Amino acid sequence: MDFADPATVRPDDAVFEQSGVRLVCDPKSLLYVFGLTLDFSDALIGGGFKFGNPNAESTCGCGSSFGV
């Protein structure tokens, strides 16, 4: 996950927007993140982005990566 310049968004990319936040995903990666939920916490310990992926076969302890 990274910040993207709007000029780099390709026509075949999937674009989702909610509450003013725009998420861009390339078609190949979209298959791996279908059904994914994304949450953010600003807690001092354990804060940051948290991914919930029902397709994941394994996850890391921090909740930032997964394997399919």
WONORNOR-V185405 format. One record per helix or strand of 3 or more residues. SS is the DSSP state (hx for helix, st for strand). FROM is the first residue (numbers start at 1). TO is the last residue. If there is no record, write none. Layout:
((SS | FROM | TO) (SS | FROM | TO))
//
This chain:
((hx | 6 | 8) (st | 14 | 18) (st | 21 | 25) (hx | 27 | 33) (st | 37 | 41) (st | 48 | 52))
//
